[in-house]
């Protein structure tokens, strides 16, 4: 049975700007003829008001600022192809994604550090309890990995394809989460999104690094943070949040292709990371660390077994943030893994055979995980429970920091030695 179409009762209303939010956020009064203005005329006014209300937001991020006033679902049917769709260009993009799927998937995992930094945005995810333990995160992001692969390999605009069905299922899920979140008061959502006994042994240390390495936020630089300073009550999972989430699929690939093994618009992505994400990182919470730890541990059950510390350091380096305190927390094995990961992405992935091998390995590992036996799931659940118990006992500072598997480490070292040797031979040809 195919998934049901998202139940959106009033598309025209959902696609409209919120008049209340516009007036409170931009401190303006709507003109008398607002209701009869054309969509283009409303958009021009909103862009003008956003620039005037937030002079410290660059032009590249003004459209996303306007997105704070719009519901996250447009209400447009999935069967209606967008006017801007260039199918030939779309197919070329898919081919690029297929050729670089290992690096792109790695970048998606790294970019979740930026997505999770939007505290209000990730509260519905925390409240859902679907990824708040390593095993739950494993199942959730394994499913996400499968969907992303389907979007890269089949046509999302052709009814009945895996990509179409997955897009519809994800949209339906967003509708459900959005509706539930919007029925909760701010206090109820905050309470539901608070994690007791969180896996967050390094939050205080990271805050010191982020607050010394990220510039102080200018007034009005982060419009989405205005809620705490006024009576503005944003719709949850609004268009700005959805745009930020979509950016996670390509942001690092555009700005730092070599860092994710791609060797072959930029300004908007750079402004997004430098002005909004760095500002968010200055105020991370224990829930941020907890959710990202669950993600890195959970995805390590089938993808790259890299610790939270190594992943965060890799991401911070791409953001040009100095993290001396985080570096001091790295175990010797983590330090080696960090260096090996950089060497792999920046240099070894230049060798076509290596890239093909890692793409093949990604597909193999994903397929294996999708077919894990019930015994394997029980084993992973047990491992996850042990991690969660470490948080309850408050002894997580030693238990959570990555303990590298000797066999896996040796295998990785031998592999990288081989690819390094191959790389040298390639250069000498």
C-alpha positions in Angstrom: 0.0 0.0 0.0 1.4 3.4 -1.0 1.8 6.1 1.6 -1.1 8.5 2.0 -0.9 12.1 0.6 -0.2 14.6 3.3 -3.4 15.8 4.9 -3.3 19.5 4.3 -6.8 20.9 4.6 -6.2 24.5 3.5 -3.2 25.0 1.2 -4.0 28.6 0.4 -4.0 29.5 4.0 -0.8 27.6 4.8 1.0 29.2 1.9 0.1 32.7 3.1 2.4 34.9 5.2 1.4 35.2 8.9 0.2 38.8 9.3 0.6 38.7 13.0 4.2 37.6 12.8 5.0 40.1 10.1 3.8 43.0 12.2 5.5 41.9 15.4 8.8 40.7 13.8 9.3 43.7 11.4 7.5 46.2 13.6 5.3 47.4 10.8 1.6 48.0 10.1 0.2 46.3 7.1 -1.2 48.7 4.4 -5.0 48.8 4.0 -4.8 47.0 0.6 -2.6 44.2 1.9 -5.3 41.5 1.3 -5.6 42.4 -2.4 -1.9 42.8 -3.2 -0.3 40.3 -5.6 2.1 37.8 -4.2 5.1 39.5 -5.9 4.1 42.9 -4.4 3.8 41.3 -0.9 7.2 39.7 -1.4 8.8 43.0 -2.3 7.3 44.7 0.7 8.5 41.9 3.0 12.0 42.0 1.7 12.1 45.8 2.3 10.7 45.5 5.8 13.2 42.7 6.6 16.2 44.8 5.5 15.0 47.8 7.5 14.2 45.7 10.7 17.5 43.7 10.5 20.3 45.8 9.0 22.9 43.4 10.3 21.5 40.5 8.2 23.2 40.3 4.8 21.1 40.5 1.7 21.8 36.8 1.0 19.9 35.8 4.1 17.0 38.3 3.9 14.7 35.8 1.9 15.3 33.2 4.6 14.4 35.9 7.2 11.1 36.5 5.4 10.6 32.7 5.6 10.1 33.1 9.4 6.7 34.4 8.6 5.6 31.4 6.4 4.3 28.0 7.3 6.8 25.2 6.5 4.5 23.4 4.1 3.3 25.3 1.0 0.3 23.0 0.5 1.3 22.4 -3.2 0.5 19.0 -4.5 3.5 16.7 -5.1 2.2 15.9 -8.5 2.6 19.5 -9.5 6.1 20.0 -11.0 7.7 23.4 -10.1 8.1 25.9 -12.9 11.8 26.2 -12.3 12.5 22.4 -12.8 15.1 21.7 -15.5 15.0 17.9 -15.7 18.2 17.6 -17.7 20.1 19.6 -15.0 18.4 17.6 -12.3 19.7 14.3 -13.9 23.2 15.8 -14.1 22.9 16.7 -10.4 21.9 13.1 -9.5 24.8 11.8 -11.5 27.1 14.0 -9.5 25.6 12.9 -6.2 25.9 9.2 -7.2 29.6 9.7 -8.0 30.2 11.4 -4.7 27.7 9.7 -2.4 30.2 8.7 0.3 31.5 12.3 0.7 28.0 13.8 0.5 26.6 11.5 3.1 29.6 12.4 5.4 28.9 16.1 4.8 25.2 15.6 5.7 26.2 14.1 9.1 28.6 17.0 9.7 26.0 19.6 8.8 23.7 18.3 11.4 25.9 20.1 13.9 24.6 23.3 12.3 21.0 22.2 12.1 21.0 21.1 15.7 22.4 24.5 16.8 19.0 26.1 16.1 17.6 25.5 19.6 13.9 26.3 18.8 14.2 24.4 15.5 15.4 21.1 17.0 13.1 21.1 20.0 10.3 19.2 18.1 12.9 16.6 17.2 14.0 16.2 20.8 10.4 16.1 22.0 9.6 13.3 19.5 12.0 11.0 21.4 12.8 9.3 18.0 16.6 10.0 18.1 17.3 10.5 21.8 19.2 7.2 22.2 22.0 5.8 20.0 19.9 2.8 18.9 16.9 5.1 18.0 19.3 7.4 16.2 20.7 4.4 14.3 17.2 3.4 13.1 16.2 7.0 12.3 19.3 8.0 10.3 19.6 4.6 8.6 16.1 5.3 7.3 17.2 8.8 6.3 20.2 7.4 4.5 18.0 5.1 2.5 15.7 7.9 1.6 18.5 10.2 0.6 20.0 7.5 -1.6 16.6 7.0 -3.3 16.4 10.8 -4.0 19.8 10.6 -5.6 19.0 7.6 -7.7 15.3 7.7 -8.7 12.9 10.4 -9.9 10.9 12.2 -7.1 8.5 13.6 -9.6 7.4 10.3 -11.0 4.5 8.8 -9.1 5.3 5.4 -7.6 9.1 5.6 -7.6 11.0 5.1 -4.3 12.0 8.8 -4.3 8.4 9.9 -4.8 7.1 7.6 -2.1 9.9 8.7 0.3 9.3 12.4 -0.3 5.6 11.9 0.4 6.3 9.9 3.6 8.7 12.6 4.8 6.3 15.4 4.1 3.5 13.5 5.9 5.9 13.1 8.9 6.6 16.8 8.9 2.9 17.6 8.8 2.3 15.4 11.9 5.3 16.8 13.9 4.5 20.4 12.9 0.8 20.1 13.9 1.8 18.5 17.3 4.4 21.1 18.0 2.1 24.0 17.1 -0.5 22.8 19.6 2.0 23.0 22.4 2.8 26.1 24.4 6.4 27.3 24.6 6.6 26.0 28.1 5.2 22.6 27.2 7.6 22.2 24.2 10.6 23.3 26.3 9.7 20.7 29.0 9.2 18.0 26.4 12.5 18.8 24.8 14.5 18.8 28.0 16.6 15.7 28.5 17.4 14.5 32.0 20.7 12.6 32.5 21.9 13.8 29.1 25.1 12.5 27.4 26.7 15.9 27.7 30.1 15.7 29.5 31.8 18.4 27.4 29.1 21.1 26.9 30.8 23.5 29.3 34.2 23.0 27.7 32.8 23.4 24.2 30.9 26.6 25.2 34.3 28.1 26.3 35.8 27.2 22.9 32.8 28.5 20.9 32.5 31.7 22.9 36.2 32.5 22.4 36.3 31.3 18.8 33.0 32.7 17.4 32.4 36.5 17.2 29.8 38.2 19.5 26.4 38.4 17.8 25.5 41.8 16.6 22.0 43.2 17.4 19.4 41.7 15.1 22.0 39.5 13.4 19.9 36.4 14.1 16.2 37.2 13.5 15.1 33.7 14.6 16.3 34.6 18.1 13.9 37.6 18.4 11.3 35.4 20.0 13.0 35.6 23.3 13.2 39.4 23.2 9.6 40.1 22.2 6.1 38.7 22.0 6.9 37.1 18.6 5.5 33.5 18.4 6.8 31.9 15.3 5.1 29.0 13.6 7.1 25.8 14.3 9.0 24.3 11.4 8.5 27.4 9.3 10.0 28.0 5.9 13.2 29.4 7.3 13.8 26.2 9.3 13.0 24.0 6.3 15.4 26.0 4.1 18.1 25.5 6.8 17.5 21.8 6.9 17.6 21.6 3.1 20.9 23.5 3.1 22.4 20.6 5.1 22.3 18.5 1.9 24.7 20.7 0.0 26.1 23.5 2.1 29.5 21.9 2.9 29.6 20.4 -0.6 29.4 23.9 -2.1 31.8 25.7 0.3 34.3 23.0 1.2 34.2 20.3 -1.5 37.8 19.1 -0.9 36.9 18.5 2.8 34.4 15.8 1.8 36.4 14.3 -1.0 34.9 16.2 -4.0 37.7 17.5 -6.2 36.6 18.4 -9.5 25.5 30.7 -4.7 28.8 30.3 -2.5 28.1 33.6 -0.7 24.7 32.6 0.8 26.1 29.4 2.3 29.1 31.3 3.7 26.9 34.0 5.3 24.6 31.3 6.7 27.5 29.5 8.5 29.5 32.6 9.6 26.6 34.8 10.8 23.9 32.4 12.0 25.6 29.1 12.9 28.5 30.6 14.7 26.1 32.7 16.7 24.1 29.6 17.6 27.1 27.7 18.7 27.9 30.3 21.3 24.8 29.1 23.2 24.7 25.3 22.7 22.8 23.3 25.3 23.3 19.9 26.9 20.5 18.7 24.6 22.6 19.7 21.6 25.5 17.5 22.7 23.2 14.7 23.7 21.4 14.5 20.4 24.6 14.8 18.4 26.3 12.1 20.5 23.4 9.8 19.9 23.7 10.5 16.2 27.4 9.9 15.9 27.2 6.7 18.0 24.1 5.5 16.1 25.4 6.1 12.6 28.7 4.5 13.7 26.8 1.2 13.9 26.9 1.0 10.1 28.7 4.0 8.6 31.9 5.8 9.7 32.9 4.9 13.3 34.1 8.4 14.2 33.4 9.9 17.7 31.4 12.9 18.5 34.6 14.8 19.4 36.3 14.0 16.0 33.2 14.9 14.0 32.7 18.2 15.9 36.4 19.1 15.5 36.2 18.4 11.8 33.1 20.6 11.4 34.6 23.4 13.5 37.8 23.4 11.4 35.6 23.9 8.3 34.0 26.8 10.1 37.5 28.3 11.0 36.8 28.0 14.7 39.7 27.4 17.0 38.9 24.6 19.5 41.9 24.2 21.8 39.9 22.8 24.7 38.2 20.2 22.4 41.5 19.2 21.0 42.8 18.6 24.5 39.9 16.1 25.1 40.9 13.9 22.1 42.2 10.5 23.0 45.3 9.3 21.1 43.2 7.1 18.9 40.8 10.0 18.2 43.7 12.2 17.2 44.8 9.6 14.7 41.3 9.2 13.3 41.0 12.9 12.8 44.3 13.1 10.9 43.4 10.0 8.8 39.9 11.4 8.0 41.4 14.7 6.7 44.1 12.9 4.7 41.4 10.6 3.2 39.1 13.4 2.2 41.6 16.0 1.0 44.1 13.8 -0.8 43.3 10.1 -1.1 39.8 10.7 -2.5 41.5 12.3 -5.5 42.2 8.8 -6.7 39.1 7.7 -8.8 39.5 4.0 -7.7 39.4 5.0 -4.0 36.3 7.1 -4.5 34.6 4.2 -6.3 35.6 1.8 -3.6 34.2 4.1 -0.8 31.0 4.7 -2.7 30.6 0.9 -3.1 31.4 0.4 0.6 28.7 3.0 1.5 26.1 1.1 -0.5 27.2 -2.2 0.9 27.1 -1.1 4.5 23.8 0.7 4.1 22.2 -2.4 2.5 23.7 -4.7 5.2 22.3 -2.4 7.9 18.9 -2.4 6.3 18.9 -6.2 6.5 20.3 -6.6 10.0 18.9 -9.7 11.8 16.8 -9.4 14.9 19.8 -10.7 16.9 21.9 -7.8 15.5 19.3 -5.3 16.4 19.1 -6.7 20.0 22.9 -6.4 20.2 22.8 -2.8 19.1 20.0 -2.0 21.5 22.1 -3.5 24.3 25.1 -1.3 23.3 22.8 1.7 23.2 21.4 0.9 26.7 24.9 0.7 28.1 25.7 4.2 26.8 22.5 5.6 28.3 23.2 4.0 31.6 26.5 5.8 31.6 24.7 9.1 31.5 22.4 8.1 34.4 25.4 7.1 36.5 27.1 10.4 35.5 30.3 8.5 34.7 30.0 9.4 31.0 33.1 11.5 30.9 35.3 8.4 30.5 32.8 6.0 29.0 31.5 8.2 26.1 34.8 9.4 24.8 35.6 7.2 21.8 37.2 3.9 22.4 38.5 2.8 19.1 38.1 -0.8 18.1 41.6 -2.3 17.7 40.7 -4.5 14.7 38.8 -1.7 13.0 41.6 0.7 13.6 44.2 -1.7 12.1 41.9 -2.3 9.1 41.5 1.4 8.5 45.3 2.0 8.9 46.1 -0.7 6.4 43.5 0.6 3.9 44.7 4.1 4.1 48.3 3.0 3.7 47.3 1.2 0.6 45.4 4.1 -0.8 48.3 6.4 0.1 50.6 4.2 -1.8 48.2 4.2 -4.8 48.0 8.0 -4.6 51.7 8.3 -4.7 52.0 6.0 -7.7 49.2 8.1 -9.4 51.1 11.3 -8.8 54.4 9.9 -10.1 52.8 8.7 -13.4 
